[in-house]
Amino acid sequence: MDTFRMVMFRWVMILLMSVMEPILSPCPILKHRRC
């Protein structure tokens, strides 16, 4: 159970970062890497 919780927590953090990065960046979501 502990390993499953750690994996879920890591996925949640990755999802939060992927969601917040385009919002914080002035570039569009699809082109935020090219800027």
C-alpha positions in Angstrom: 0.0 0.0 0.0 2.8 2.4 0.8 4.4 2.0 -2.6 1.0 2.5 -4.3 0.5 5.7 -2.4 3.9 7.0 -3.3 3.3 6.2 -7.0 -0.1 7.9 -6.9 1.3 11.0 -5.1 4.1 11.2 -7.7 1.5 11.0 -10.6 -0.6 13.7 -8.9 2.4 16.0 -8.6 3.3 15.4 -12.2 -0.2 16.2 -13.3 -0.3 19.4 -11.2 3.0 20.5 -12.7 1.8 19.8 -16.2 -1.4 21.7 -15.6 0.2 24.7 -13.8 3.1 25.1 -16.2 1.0 26.3 -19.3 -1.0 28.6 -17.0 2.1 30.3 -15.6 3.9 30.4 -19.0 2.8 33.2 -21.4 3.1 30.8 -24.4 0.2 28.7 -25.6 -0.2 25.2 -24.2 0.8 23.4 -27.4 3.8 25.6 -28.0 5.1 26.3 -24.5 8.1 24.1 -25.0 9.3 25.9 -28.1 9.4 29.3 -26.4 
